[in-house]
Amino acid sequence: MLMRLTKFRVYFAGICSLIVTAGVARFSYSLLLPIMQDGAGLTESGGGWLATTNFMGYLCGVLIAASLHNLNYKYNLYRFYLILSVVTSVAMVMTTDIVTWAVLRFFAGACASGGFIIASGLLLKWLVKNKHRAELGVHFAGAGLSIIVTSVVVEVMMAMSADWQQQWLALAVLAAIFAVPAWLWMPHPFVDGQTSSYVKDNPPSKKFTSLMMLAYFCAGYGYVVSSTFIVDIVEGVDSLQGQGSIAFLLIGLAATPAPLIWDRIARNIGYLKALLAAYMLQAIGIILPVINDSLAAVILSALLFGSTFIACVSLVLTMAGKFYPSNPAKFMGTMTLSYGAAQIIAPVPTGYLAEAFGNYDIGLYLSAAIVMIGTLFLAKLLHMDSNLEVIKRMNKVNKAVTS
C-alpha cells in the first residue's frame, strides 16, 4: 500500500510538472495568441516568430539537459524551471514589446524541457529502480491534462471579460499552485542512496538512430503547426468564431488517455508499428480543417491530433528508457533535438504563408505532407533486420518488468 501511494505521488508530481512547464509555459500561448492579436496588436508573422523563439528555448533546454551528467544538477535544474515558468508568465503582462516577449518565450521554452525531458528521465529511472514497468503513458497523460486545465482557465477568464494581461496572470497563479506537488514529490535520483548503474543498456545502431531522428523531425513539424495555430485557425472560420478554445480543449481531452492507450497498442504490435499508425492518423487530423471547415470536421481533427501528437512523444521517449535505462536522457536528448529543430523551423514560414494567402491552408498541407514523409522513414526502420533485433531486445526488457 505504501509503495502504491509512493508511485501515485511520483506520477502526480510528473503530471503537475507538465501542467506547469508545458501547459502554462508552452501550450497556453496557443490559447492566448488570438487574444493577444486582438488586444495587443500581435500579427500572424509576429505570432510565428514568438512560437519559434519558444521552441528555440526548448531546444536550448534539451541541450542543457542532455549535457548535464550530474543527476543532482538535473534535479535542481528541474526545480529551477518550475519557478521560471511562473516568473516568465507574470513578466508577459509587463510589456507589449515583441523583442521582450521573444526573450520571455525563449526562457519559457527552456522550462518546457523540464517537464518533457528532465522529469521524464527522473521518472523512468525511478520506475526501473523500483521494478515498475518502464513506460511514460501516465506521465504524458499530464500533457493532455495541461491543455484541459489551461483551456478551462482561459474560458473562465474570457467569461469574466478578462483581457490578455489578466489571462497571463491567472495562468501564472495556476502554475504556482501545481508547482508545489511537482516540487515536493518528484523523487531525487539518489533519494535511497543508490543509482541505476547495474542496469544494462541496449543501444540501437547508428543507422536506426539517424532514421529515427528524421522520422521524429517530421512528427515535430506536424505537431508544432497545429498546436501553435489551431486556435487561430478555428477563429478564422466565420461559422466557428468563438470556438477556438473549445477545439484546444478537445485536443487536451483526446491527449489525456492517449499515451496509456498507445502504450498498450505498442505492447501488442511493437513500438515502430504503433508510431507508424499514430503518424498516419496525425496527418489526417492536420489536413481535415482544410478539406472541410464544418464544426464536425474540426472536432474530429482536434480529437485525431490530440490522440496522436502526444503518443508520438510518449512512445519515442519510452523507447529511450528501453535503449538506455541507466541514463534515459541520452537518447531522449538526441531525439528531442531533432523534434525541436522542426519546431523552430515550422512556425515562421507557416505564419508568413498565412499572411500571404489569408489562411493557414498551405501551411497545413505542407505540415501533413511532412508527417507522411516521416512514415516513410518508419517504414524503412521496420524493414531493417538489425532494427528488428533491437525491437526484440526492447520487448524482452518490457516483458521482464511486470509490475
Contacts in CASP RR format, 6 or more apart in sequence:
PFRMAT RR
TARGET T0000
AUTHOR 0000-0000-0000
METHOD contacts of the structure
MODEL  1
MLMRLTKFRVYFAGICSLIVTAGVARFSYSLLLPIMQDGAGLTESGGGWL
ATTNFMGYLCGVLIAASLHNLNYKYNLYRFYLILSVVTSVAMVMTTDIVT
WAVLRFFAGACASGGFIIASGLLLKWLVKNKHRAELGVHFAGAGLSIIVT
SVVVEVMMAMSADWQQQWLALAVLAAIFAVPAWLWMPHPFVDGQTSSYVK
DNPPSKKFTSLMMLAYFCAGYGYVVSSTFIVDIVEGVDSLQGQGSIAFLL
IGLAATPAPLIWDRIARNIGYLKALLAAYMLQAIGIILPVINDSLAAVIL
SALLFGSTFIACVSLVLTMAGKFYPSNPAKFMGTMTLSYGAAQIIAPVPT
GYLAEAFGNYDIGLYLSAAIVMIGTLFLAKLLHMDSNLEVIKRMNKVNKA
VTS
3 130 0 8 1.000
7 130 0 8 1.000
7 132 0 8 1.000
9 181 0 8 1.000
9 185 0 8 1.000
10 123 0 8 1.000
10 126 0 8 1.000
10 185 0 8 1.000
10 186 0 8 1.000
10 187 0 8 1.000
11 123 0 8 1.000
11 138 0 8 1.000
11 139 0 8 1.000
12 181 0 8 1.000
12 185 0 8 1.000
13 119 0 8 1.000
13 181 0 8 1.000
13 182 0 8 1.000
13 184 0 8 1.000
13 185 0 8 1.000
13 186 0 8 1.000
13 187 0 8 1.000
14 115 0 8 1.000
14 119 0 8 1.000
14 123 0 8 1.000
14 139 0 8 1.000
14 142 0 8 1.000
14 182 0 8 1.000
14 186 0 8 1.000
15 138 0 8 1.000
15 139 0 8 1.000
15 141 0 8 1.000
15 142 0 8 1.000
15 145 0 8 1.000
16 178 0 8 1.000
16 179 0 8 1.000
16 180 0 8 1.000
16 181 0 8 1.000
16 182 0 8 1.000
16 185 0 8 1.000
17 78 0 8 1.000
17 82 0 8 1.000
17 114 0 8 1.000
17 115 0 8 1.000
17 119 0 8 1.000
17 182 0 8 1.000
17 186 0 8 1.000
18 115 0 8 1.000
18 116 0 8 1.000
18 119 0 8 1.000
18 139 0 8 1.000
18 140 0 8 1.000
18 142 0 8 1.000
18 143 0 8 1.000
18 144 0 8 1.000
18 145 0 8 1.000
18 146 0 8 1.000
19 142 0 8 1.000
19 145 0 8 1.000
19 146 0 8 1.000
19 149 0 8 1.000
19 150 0 8 1.000
19 174 0 8 1.000
19 175 0 8 1.000
19 178 0 8 1.000
19 182 0 8 1.000
20 82 0 8 1.000
20 85 0 8 1.000
20 86 0 8 1.000
20 111 0 8 1.000
20 115 0 8 1.000
20 175 0 8 1.000
20 178 0 8 1.000
20 179 0 8 1.000
20 182 0 8 1.000
21 81 0 8 1.000
21 82 0 8 1.000
21 85 0 8 1.000
21 111 0 8 1.000
21 112 0 8 1.000
21 113 0 8 1.000
21 114 0 8 1.000
21 115 0 8 1.000
21 116 0 8 1.000
21 119 0 8 1.000
22 112 0 8 1.000
22 115 0 8 1.000
22 116 0 8 1.000
22 142 0 8 1.000
22 143 0 8 1.000
22 146 0 8 1.000
23 143 0 8 1.000
23 146 0 8 1.000
23 147 0 8 1.000
23 149 0 8 1.000
23 150 0 8 1.000
24 85 0 8 1.000
24 86 0 8 1.000
24 89 0 8 1.000
24 146 0 8 1.000
24 150 0 8 1.000
24 171 0 8 1.000
24 172 0 8 1.000
24 174 0 8 1.000
24 175 0 8 1.000
25 85 0 8 1.000
25 88 0 8 1.000
25 89 0 8 1.000
25 108 0 8 1.000
25 109 0 8 1.000
25 111 0 8 1.000
25 112 0 8 1.000
25 175 0 8 1.000
26 54 0 8 1.000
26 58 0 8 1.000
26 108 0 8 1.000
26 109 0 8 1.000
26 112 0 8 1.000
27 146 0 8 1.000
27 147 0 8 1.000
27 150 0 8 1.000
27 227 0 8 1.000
27 248 0 8 1.000
28 89 0 8 1.000
28 150 0 8 1.000
28 154 0 8 1.000
28 171 0 8 1.000
29 50 0 8 1.000
29 51 0 8 1.000
29 54 0 8 1.000
29 105 0 8 1.000
29 108 0 8 1.000
29 228 0 8 1.000
30 227 0 8 1.000
30 228 0 8 1.000
30 229 0 8 1.000
30 230 0 8 1.000
30 231 0 8 1.000
30 248 0 8 1.000
31 150 0 8 1.000
31 151 0 8 1.000
31 154 0 8 1.000
31 231 0 8 1.000
31 245 0 8 1.000
31 248 0 8 1.000
32 154 0 8 1.000
32 164 0 8 1.000
32 167 0 8 1.000
32 168 0 8 1.000
33 42 0 8 1.000
33 47 0 8 1.000
33 228 0 8 1.000
33 229 0 8 1.000
33 231 0 8 1.000
33 232 0 8 1.000
34 231 0 8 1.000
34 232 0 8 1.000
34 235 0 8 1.000
34 244 0 8 1.000
35 154 0 8 1.000
35 158 0 8 1.000
35 163 0 8 1.000
35 164 0 8 1.000
35 167 0 8 1.000
36 42 0 8 1.000
36 164 0 8 1.000
37 43 0 8 1.000
37 44 0 8 1.000
37 47 0 8 1.000
37 232 0 8 1.000
38 164 0 8 1.000
39 163 0 8 1.000
39 164 0 8 1.000
40 96 0 8 1.000
40 164 0 8 1.000
41 96 0 8 1.000
42 50 0 8 1.000
42 98 0 8 1.000
43 355 0 8 1.000
44 232 0 8 1.000
44 351 0 8 1.000
44 354 0 8 1.000
44 355 0 8 1.000
45 348 0 8 1.000
45 351 0 8 1.000
45 352 0 8 1.000
45 355 0 8 1.000
46 98 0 8 1.000
46 351 0 8 1.000
47 347 0 8 1.000
47 351 0 8 1.000
48 228 0 8 1.000
48 347 0 8 1.000
48 348 0 8 1.000
48 350 0 8 1.000
48 351 0 8 1.000
49 98 0 8 1.000
49 102 0 8 1.000
49 347 0 8 1.000
49 348 0 8 1.000
50 98 0 8 1.000
50 101 0 8 1.000
50 102 0 8 1.000
50 105 0 8 1.000
51 105 0 8 1.000
51 224 0 8 1.000
51 228 0 8 1.000
51 347 0 8 1.000
52 343 0 8 1.000
52 344 0 8 1.000
52 345 0 8 1.000
52 347 0 8 1.000
52 348 0 8 1.000
53 102 0 8 1.000
53 103 0 8 1.000
53 105 0 8 1.000
53 106 0 8 1.000
54 105 0 8 1.000
54 106 0 8 1.000
54 108 0 8 1.000
54 109 0 8 1.000
54 112 0 8 1.000
55 109 0 8 1.000
55 224 0 8 1.000
55 340 0 8 1.000
55 343 0 8 1.000
55 344 0 8 1.000
55 347 0 8 1.000
56 106 0 8 1.000
56 109 0 8 1.000
56 344 0 8 1.000
57 105 0 8 1.000
57 106 0 8 1.000
57 107 0 8 1.000
57 108 0 8 1.000
57 109 0 8 1.000
57 110 0 8 1.000
58 109 0 8 1.000
58 110 0 8 1.000
58 112 0 8 1.000
58 113 0 8 1.000
58 340 0 8 1.000
58 343 0 8 1.000
59 336 0 8 1.000
59 337 0 8 1.000
59 340 0 8 1.000
59 341 0 8 1.000
59 343 0 8 1.000
59 344 0 8 1.000
60 106 0 8 1.000
60 110 0 8 1.000
61 109 0 8 1.000
61 110 0 8 1.000
61 113 0 8 1.000
61 114 0 8 1.000
61 117 0 8 1.000
62 113 0 8 1.000
62 117 0 8 1.000
62 333 0 8 1.000
62 336 0 8 1.000
62 337 0 8 1.000
62 340 0 8 1.000
63 337 0 8 1.000
64 77 0 8 1.000
64 110 0 8 1.000
64 113 0 8 1.000
65 74 0 8 1.000
65 77 0 8 1.000
65 113 0 8 1.000
65 114 0 8 1.000
65 117 0 8 1.000
65 118 0 8 1.000
65 329 0 8 1.000
65 332 0 8 1.000
65 333 0 8 1.000
66 117 0 8 1.000
66 329 0 8 1.000
66 330 0 8 1.000
66 332 0 8 1.000
66 333 0 8 1.000
66 334 0 8 1.000
66 336 0 8 1.000
66 337 0 8 1.000
68 74 0 8 1.000
68 77 0 8 1.000
69 327 0 8 1.000
71 125 0 8 1.000
71 189 0 8 1.000
71 190 0 8 1.000
71 195 0 8 1.000
72 188 0 8 1.000
72 189 0 8 1.000
72 190 0 8 1.000
74 118 0 8 1.000
74 122 0 8 1.000
74 189 0 8 1.000
74 329 0 8 1.000
75 118 0 8 1.000
75 122 0 8 1.000
75 186 0 8 1.000
75 188 0 8 1.000
75 189 0 8 1.000
77 114 0 8 1.000
77 118 0 8 1.000
78 114 0 8 1.000
78 115 0 8 1.000
78 118 0 8 1.000
78 119 0 8 1.000
78 122 0 8 1.000
78 186 0 8 1.000
79 183 0 8 1.000
81 110 0 8 1.000
81 111 0 8 1.000
81 113 0 8 1.000
81 114 0 8 1.000
81 115 0 8 1.000
81 118 0 8 1.000
82 111 0 8 1.000
82 179 0 8 1.000
82 182 0 8 1.000
82 183 0 8 1.000
83 179 0 8 1.000
84 107 0 8 1.000
84 108 0 8 1.000
84 110 0 8 1.000
84 111 0 8 1.000
85 108 0 8 1.000
85 111 0 8 1.000
85 175 0 8 1.000
85 179 0 8 1.000
86 172 0 8 1.000
86 175 0 8 1.000
86 176 0 8 1.000
86 179 0 8 1.000
88 104 0 8 1.000
88 105 0 8 1.000
88 107 0 8 1.000
88 108 0 8 1.000
88 111 0 8 1.000
89 108 0 8 1.000
89 168 0 8 1.000
89 169 0 8 1.000
89 171 0 8 1.000
89 172 0 8 1.000
89 175 0 8 1.000
90 168 0 8 1.000
90 169 0 8 1.000
90 172 0 8 1.000
91 104 0 8 1.000
92 101 0 8 1.000
92 104 0 8 1.000
92 165 0 8 1.000
92 168 0 8 1.000
93 164 0 8 1.000
93 165 0 8 1.000
93 168 0 8 1.000
93 169 0 8 1.000
95 101 0 8 1.000
113 336 0 8 1.000
116 313 0 8 1.000
116 317 0 8 1.000
116 336 0 8 1.000
117 329 0 8 1.000
117 332 0 8 1.000
117 333 0 8 1.000
117 336 0 8 1.000
118 329 0 8 1.000
119 139 0 8 1.000
119 182 0 8 1.000
119 186 0 8 1.000
120 136 0 8 1.000
120 139 0 8 1.000
120 317 0 8 1.000
120 328 0 8 1.000
120 332 0 8 1.000
121 321 0 8 1.000
121 328 0 8 1.000
121 329 0 8 1.000
121 332 0 8 1.000
122 186 0 8 1.000
122 187 0 8 1.000
122 189 0 8 1.000
123 136 0 8 1.000
123 139 0 8 1.000
124 134 0 8 1.000
124 136 0 8 1.000
124 320 0 8 1.000
124 321 0 8 1.000
124 325 0 8 1.000
124 328 0 8 1.000
125 189 0 8 1.000
125 196 0 8 1.000
125 325 0 8 1.000
125 328 0 8 1.000
126 187 0 8 1.000
126 189 0 8 1.000
127 133 0 8 1.000
127 134 0 8 1.000
127 135 0 8 1.000
128 134 0 8 1.000
128 196 0 8 1.000
128 199 0 8 1.000
128 321 0 8 1.000
128 325 0 8 1.000
128 401 0 8 1.000
129 192 0 8 1.000
129 194 0 8 1.000
129 196 0 8 1.000
131 401 0 8 1.000
131 403 0 8 1.000
132 401 0 8 1.000
132 403 0 8 1.000
133 398 0 8 1.000
133 401 0 8 1.000
133 402 0 8 1.000
133 403 0 8 1.000
134 318 0 8 1.000
134 321 0 8 1.000
134 322 0 8 1.000
134 325 0 8 1.000
134 397 0 8 1.000
134 398 0 8 1.000
134 401 0 8 1.000
135 263 0 8 1.000
135 318 0 8 1.000
135 398 0 8 1.000
136 259 0 8 1.000
136 263 0 8 1.000
136 314 0 8 1.000
136 317 0 8 1.000
136 318 0 8 1.000
137 259 0 8 1.000
137 260 0 8 1.000
137 262 0 8 1.000
137 263 0 8 1.000
137 314 0 8 1.000
137 318 0 8 1.000
138 259 0 8 1.000
138 260 0 8 1.000
139 259 0 8 1.000
139 314 0 8 1.000
140 259 0 8 1.000
140 310 0 8 1.000
140 313 0 8 1.000
140 314 0 8 1.000
140 317 0 8 1.000
141 255 0 8 1.000
141 256 0 8 1.000
141 257 0 8 1.000
141 258 0 8 1.000
141 259 0 8 1.000
141 260 0 8 1.000
142 256 0 8 1.000
143 255 0 8 1.000
143 259 0 8 1.000
143 310 0 8 1.000
143 313 0 8 1.000
144 251 0 8 1.000
144 252 0 8 1.000
144 253 0 8 1.000
144 255 0 8 1.000
144 256 0 8 1.000
144 258 0 8 1.000
144 306 0 8 1.000
144 310 0 8 1.000
145 252 0 8 1.000
145 256 0 8 1.000
147 248 0 8 1.000
147 249 0 8 1.000
147 251 0 8 1.000
147 252 0 8 1.000
147 255 0 8 1.000
148 249 0 8 1.000
148 252 0 8 1.000
148 253 0 8 1.000
148 256 0 8 1.000
149 174 0 8 1.000
150 171 0 8 1.000
150 174 0 8 1.000
151 245 0 8 1.000
151 246 0 8 1.000
151 248 0 8 1.000
151 249 0 8 1.000
151 252 0 8 1.000
152 249 0 8 1.000
153 170 0 8 1.000
153 171 0 8 1.000
153 174 0 8 1.000
154 167 0 8 1.000
154 171 0 8 1.000
154 245 0 8 1.000
155 245 0 8 1.000
155 246 0 8 1.000
155 249 0 8 1.000
157 166 0 8 1.000
157 167 0 8 1.000
157 170 0 8 1.000
158 167 0 8 1.000
158 245 0 8 1.000
162 170 0 8 1.000
189 195 0 8 1.000
196 325 0 8 1.000
196 326 0 8 1.000
197 326 0 8 1.000
199 325 0 8 1.000
199 326 0 8 1.000
200 325 0 8 1.000
200 326 0 8 1.000
201 323 0 8 1.000
201 324 0 8 1.000
201 325 0 8 1.000
201 326 0 8 1.000
201 327 0 8 1.000
202 322 0 8 1.000
202 323 0 8 1.000
202 324 0 8 1.000
202 390 0 8 1.000
202 393 0 8 1.000
202 394 0 8 1.000
202 397 0 8 1.000
203 323 0 8 1.000
203 324 0 8 1.000
204 212 0 8 1.000
204 323 0 8 1.000
204 387 0 8 1.000
204 390 0 8 1.000
205 386 0 8 1.000
205 387 0 8 1.000
205 390 0 8 1.000
207 384 0 8 1.000
207 386 0 8 1.000
207 387 0 8 1.000
208 381 0 8 1.000
208 384 0 8 1.000
208 386 0 8 1.000
208 387 0 8 1.000
208 390 0 8 1.000
209 331 0 8 1.000
209 334 0 8 1.000
211 377 0 8 1.000
211 380 0 8 1.000
211 381 0 8 1.000
211 384 0 8 1.000
212 316 0 8 1.000
212 335 0 8 1.000
212 377 0 8 1.000
212 381 0 8 1.000
213 334 0 8 1.000
213 335 0 8 1.000
213 337 0 8 1.000
213 338 0 8 1.000
214 338 0 8 1.000
214 374 0 8 1.000
214 377 0 8 1.000
215 275 0 8 1.000
215 279 0 8 1.000
215 374 0 8 1.000
215 375 0 8 1.000
215 377 0 8 1.000
215 378 0 8 1.000
215 381 0 8 1.000
216 312 0 8 1.000
216 316 0 8 1.000
216 335 0 8 1.000
216 338 0 8 1.000
216 339 0 8 1.000
217 338 0 8 1.000
217 339 0 8 1.000
217 341 0 8 1.000
217 342 0 8 1.000
218 279 0 8 1.000
218 342 0 8 1.000
218 370 0 8 1.000
218 371 0 8 1.000
218 372 0 8 1.000
218 373 0 8 1.000
218 374 0 8 1.000
218 377 0 8 1.000
219 279 0 8 1.000
219 282 0 8 1.000
219 309 0 8 1.000
219 312 0 8 1.000
219 313 0 8 1.000
219 316 0 8 1.000
219 339 0 8 1.000
219 342 0 8 1.000
219 371 0 8 1.000
219 374 0 8 1.000
220 312 0 8 1.000
220 339 0 8 1.000
220 340 0 8 1.000
220 342 0 8 1.000
220 343 0 8 1.000
220 346 0 8 1.000
221 342 0 8 1.000
221 343 0 8 1.000
221 345 0 8 1.000
221 346 0 8 1.000
221 367 0 8 1.000
221 370 0 8 1.000
221 371 0 8 1.000
222 282 0 8 1.000
222 286 0 8 1.000
222 309 0 8 1.000
222 342 0 8 1.000
222 346 0 8 1.000
222 367 0 8 1.000
222 368 0 8 1.000
222 370 0 8 1.000
222 371 0 8 1.000
223 282 0 8 1.000
223 309 0 8 1.000
223 312 0 8 1.000
223 339 0 8 1.000
223 342 0 8 1.000
223 343 0 8 1.000
224 342 0 8 1.000
224 343 0 8 1.000
224 346 0 8 1.000
224 347 0 8 1.000
225 286 0 8 1.000
225 346 0 8 1.000
225 347 0 8 1.000
225 350 0 8 1.000
225 360 0 8 1.000
225 363 0 8 1.000
225 364 0 8 1.000
225 366 0 8 1.000
225 367 0 8 1.000
226 285 0 8 1.000
226 286 0 8 1.000
226 305 0 8 1.000
226 309 0 8 1.000
226 364 0 8 1.000
226 367 0 8 1.000
227 251 0 8 1.000
227 305 0 8 1.000
227 309 0 8 1.000
228 347 0 8 1.000
228 350 0 8 1.000
229 347 0 8 1.000
229 350 0 8 1.000
229 351 0 8 1.000
229 354 0 8 1.000
229 360 0 8 1.000
230 244 0 8 1.000
230 247 0 8 1.000
230 248 0 8 1.000
230 251 0 8 1.000
230 302 0 8 1.000
230 305 0 8 1.000
231 244 0 8 1.000
231 245 0 8 1.000
231 247 0 8 1.000
231 248 0 8 1.000
232 360 0 8 1.000
233 289 0 8 1.000
233 360 0 8 1.000
233 364 0 8 1.000
234 240 0 8 1.000
234 242 0 8 1.000
234 243 0 8 1.000
234 244 0 8 1.000
234 247 0 8 1.000
234 289 0 8 1.000
234 298 0 8 1.000
235 241 0 8 1.000
235 242 0 8 1.000
235 243 0 8 1.000
235 244 0 8 1.000
236 359 0 8 1.000
237 289 0 8 1.000
237 293 0 8 1.000
237 298 0 8 1.000
239 293 0 8 1.000
239 294 0 8 1.000
239 295 0 8 1.000
240 293 0 8 1.000
240 295 0 8 1.000
240 298 0 8 1.000
243 295 0 8 1.000
243 298 0 8 1.000
247 298 0 8 1.000
247 299 0 8 1.000
247 301 0 8 1.000
247 302 0 8 1.000
248 302 0 8 1.000
250 299 0 8 1.000
250 302 0 8 1.000
250 303 0 8 1.000
250 306 0 8 1.000
251 302 0 8 1.000
251 303 0 8 1.000
251 305 0 8 1.000
251 306 0 8 1.000
252 306 0 8 1.000
253 303 0 8 1.000
254 302 0 8 1.000
254 303 0 8 1.000
254 304 0 8 1.000
254 305 0 8 1.000
254 306 0 8 1.000
254 307 0 8 1.000
255 306 0 8 1.000
255 307 0 8 1.000
255 309 0 8 1.000
255 310 0 8 1.000
258 306 0 8 1.000
258 307 0 8 1.000
258 308 0 8 1.000
258 310 0 8 1.000
258 311 0 8 1.000
258 314 0 8 1.000
259 310 0 8 1.000
259 311 0 8 1.000
259 314 0 8 1.000
261 307 0 8 1.000
261 311 0 8 1.000
262 274 0 8 1.000
262 278 0 8 1.000
262 311 0 8 1.000
262 314 0 8 1.000
262 315 0 8 1.000
263 314 0 8 1.000
263 315 0 8 1.000
263 318 0 8 1.000
265 274 0 8 1.000
265 277 0 8 1.000
266 274 0 8 1.000
266 315 0 8 1.000
266 318 0 8 1.000
267 398 0 8 1.000
270 391 0 8 1.000
270 395 0 8 1.000
271 315 0 8 1.000
271 318 0 8 1.000
271 319 0 8 1.000
271 391 0 8 1.000
271 394 0 8 1.000
272 378 0 8 1.000
272 381 0 8 1.000
272 382 0 8 1.000
272 387 0 8 1.000
272 391 0 8 1.000
273 382 0 8 1.000
274 311 0 8 1.000
274 315 0 8 1.000
275 312 0 8 1.000
275 315 0 8 1.000
275 316 0 8 1.000
275 378 0 8 1.000
276 375 0 8 1.000
276 378 0 8 1.000
276 379 0 8 1.000
276 382 0 8 1.000
278 308 0 8 1.000
278 311 0 8 1.000
278 312 0 8 1.000
278 315 0 8 1.000
279 308 0 8 1.000
279 312 0 8 1.000
279 371 0 8 1.000
279 372 0 8 1.000
279 374 0 8 1.000
279 375 0 8 1.000
279 378 0 8 1.000
280 372 0 8 1.000
280 375 0 8 1.000
281 304 0 8 1.000
281 307 0 8 1.000
281 308 0 8 1.000
282 304 0 8 1.000
282 305 0 8 1.000
282 308 0 8 1.000
282 309 0 8 1.000
282 312 0 8 1.000
282 371 0 8 1.000
283 368 0 8 1.000
283 371 0 8 1.000
283 372 0 8 1.000
283 375 0 8 1.000
284 304 0 8 1.000
284 368 0 8 1.000
285 300 0 8 1.000
285 301 0 8 1.000
285 304 0 8 1.000
285 305 0 8 1.000
285 308 0 8 1.000
285 368 0 8 1.000
286 301 0 8 1.000
286 305 0 8 1.000
286 364 0 8 1.000
286 367 0 8 1.000
286 368 0 8 1.000
286 371 0 8 1.000
287 364 0 8 1.000
287 365 0 8 1.000
287 368 0 8 1.000
288 297 0 8 1.000
288 298 0 8 1.000
288 300 0 8 1.000
288 301 0 8 1.000
288 304 0 8 1.000
289 297 0 8 1.000
289 298 0 8 1.000
289 301 0 8 1.000
289 360 0 8 1.000
289 364 0 8 1.000
290 361 0 8 1.000
290 364 0 8 1.000
290 365 0 8 1.000
291 297 0 8 1.000
313 339 0 8 1.000
316 335 0 8 1.000
317 328 0 8 1.000
317 332 0 8 1.000
317 335 0 8 1.000
317 336 0 8 1.000
319 331 0 8 1.000
319 394 0 8 1.000
320 328 0 8 1.000
320 329 0 8 1.000
320 330 0 8 1.000
320 331 0 8 1.000
320 332 0 8 1.000
320 333 0 8 1.000
320 335 0 8 1.000
321 328 0 8 1.000
321 331 0 8 1.000
321 332 0 8 1.000
322 394 0 8 1.000
322 397 0 8 1.000
322 398 0 8 1.000
323 331 0 8 1.000
323 390 0 8 1.000
323 394 0 8 1.000
324 330 0 8 1.000
324 331 0 8 1.000
325 397 0 8 1.000
342 370 0 8 1.000
346 367 0 8 1.000
349 363 0 8 1.000
349 366 0 8 1.000
350 360 0 8 1.000
350 363 0 8 1.000
350 366 0 8 1.000
350 367 0 8 1.000
351 360 0 8 1.000
353 360 0 8 1.000
353 362 0 8 1.000
353 363 0 8 1.000
353 366 0 8 1.000
354 360 0 8 1.000
354 363 0 8 1.000
381 387 0 8 1.000
382 388 0 8 1.000
END
